[in-house]
Amino acid sequence: MPQAVRSYFENVLSLPENPDLDPRVAFHTDLSVFSFGNTLVCAPYIFSFLKERIPQFELIKGEEPKSPYPTEVLYNAALVGRKLFCNIKYTSPTILSECEKREITSVNVPQGYAKCSTVIVDDMSIITSDSSIQKAAEKEGIAALFVSNEGVFLDGYPNGFIGGASTVPEKEVIFTGDIFRSPDAEKIIEFIEKRGKKPVFFSDMPLYDLGSPIVLA
């Protein structure tokens, strides 16, 4: 994680690389961990690592993701309020089972990288770079701003994903670099501020897809 982003938080827990994932994304949170808040579903390789470092959280061991697509996207689902947007065929059965227990509705979309593609602003609004997620969200009564992934950087790829370049604490939407690298920056900022949240970004560095970092309360 770049120092500018790291210094914004009091504590940062960097994940070890998953040897079964492409080295370019092997440390990405959204490929190995899924959050239900105080309960995390995680890949087996990382279970003991997290158990030791965040004992206050309930951990559930899921399946092992493996590159390439589609077996690397087991954990890449977007939980928006009581709706889980994901490609059900490729989503971790453990996550889907936990959603059933919690009476969370799974909404099927073609996009396997659903979390990468989505900034979850709050329980009723998202920013997404995937048109199928936008349409599915709006059908569920969720406000969805469609934006481009242009300007999002990820080593070894033409571009990263806007969702992967963000994290959302309670009152902020934090981007991992300069949001003005995106051609949709003004729309993004306006959308966030209308929801009563503060957009935070770092103007001295690229907008970088870090794999949807999770803020642990």
N, C-alpha and C positions, 0 to 999 in steps of 0.2 A: 504494500500500500504506500503511495507517495507520501512524503513527510508532511506536506501541507494538509492533506486529509487526516493523516494519523494524529497530528498535533491538535486537531479540532476536538478530538474525543479524549476523555480522561484515561480510558483503557481500551486497547485494541488487541483482540485475539486473532492472530493470523493462523489459518489452517495449514496443516502439512499437506504437501502435494499428494494427490491420489495417483498411485503408479499405474492405475488402469485407465486413466483419462489422458487425453491429448495433453502434452506438457504445456501447451500455450494456455490451457484453461484448467489445469490440474488442481489449482488452489481455489477455484471459484466456489463460493458458498452455495450458489443456487444449483450446483451440480451434485452436491453432497449433503445438504442440510435443508430441511423444510421446517418452518416455524408455525406452531399453533399458539404462539404467545409464550407461556411458561412451559410448554411441552415442545420438544424438538424431535423430529424423526430424522435419523442420520444414517449415513452409510456405515457398514460394519467396520471398515478400515479406520474410521475416525471415532468410533464409539468410546473406547477407553480414554482416548485423548481428551474428549469433551467431558466425560464423566469425572475425570480428575480435576479439571479446571473450572467447571461450572456446576458444582454439586447441587446448587439450589434449583436447577432445572430438571424436570422429568425428561429422560431420554428414552426414545424407542428405537430399537435397531431395525432398520429397513433392509432393502436389497442393495446389492453392490452395483453401482453404475459403471459402465465401461464404454469407452470410445470405440467406434464412431457412433454417430446418430443412427438409430434412435435410442440405443441402450444407454446413452449418456444423459438422457433428459428425464430420468426417473423422478427427480426432485424438483424439476423446473416447472412448477405449477404456481399460479397466482391466486392467493386467497384474498378475496375482496368482500369484507363483511361475512355473510353466510353463504357465499358463492365461491366455488373453486373452479377457476378457468384453467383447462388443461386439455391435452390430447389424451383422453382416457386410455387409449390402447397402449400408450407408452409410459404412463404415470405409475409410480410405485404402488403396488397393491396394498402395501401397509398404509400409505397416505390415504388412499381411497377408502380403506376400511375404517380408519380413524375418522374420516369425514362422515361416514354413515353413523358412527357412534355419536357424533356431535350434532347430527341432523344438519350437516352442511351439504348443500346441493352441488354436485359436480356438473359443470357445464362444459360439454365437449366442444373443442375447437381444433382446426387442422394444425395449428402452430404448436410444435413440440416444445419450443423455447418460450413458453407462455410467460414465465416470470421475467426472463431476460427482456422480453418485449414490452413489459408493463411497469410503469411507476404507479404504485398504489397510493394515491394521495390521501384518501380516507375510505371509509366503508361504503361510500356511495359515489366515488369518483376516481377515475384513473386517467393516466396519459399512456397511450400505447402506439407502437409503431407497426402494429399488425391489424389489418382491416377486419379480419375475421373475429378478432377479440373485441374490436370496437363495436361491431354489429351485435355480437353476442351479449356484450355488456349493456348496450342500449336496450336490447330486447328484455333484459332483466331489470330495467329501470335505473341503471347506473350511468351517470354522466361519463362520457369518454371522449377525450381529445385525441385525435389522430395526428401523429407527427412523424417526421422522417428520422431515420438512424444516421443520416448524413452528419458528419462532424464528430461522431463518436469513435474513438480510437481503440483498437485492440491488436496487439502484436500478431503478425502473421495472417491477419484477415483483412478483407477490403474495408470492413468497419465493424464496430461493436454494436451493442444494443443500448437504447436509451434507458431501459429498465435496469440493466446491469450496471449502469453508470450512476445509480442513485440509491439512497437509503432514506427511510422516513421515520424519524422519531415522532413524538406526539404532536409537536407544534411546528415542525420544520419539514421541508423536503430538501434534502442535501444531495447535490450533484458532485461528482468526484473530480470536477475540473471546471472549465469555463463554459457555462451554458450558452454563452454567445457564440460558441463554435457551431452551435446548431442553427440552421436557418429558421427554425420555429421558436427561437428563444423568447421573443416577446409574447407569443401566444401561450407558451408554457408558463411564464411568470404570471401573466394575467389570470390564467386558469387556477394556479395555485393560490394566489392572493385572494381570489374570489371565494375560496374555501376557508379563508381565515388562517392560512398557514404562511410561513415565511420561507421563500426560496433562498437557499444558501449555496454558493458556488465559489470556486477558487480561480480567479482570473489569471493567475500566473502559470497555469498548466493546462494541458489538453484535457478534454472531456473523455475520460478513460473508463472502459467497461471493466470493472473489478469483480463482476459476478454477483451483483446484488447483495452487498454487505448487509448483515442483519444487526439491528440495534437491540441488544438484550437489556430489558428493563430490570 
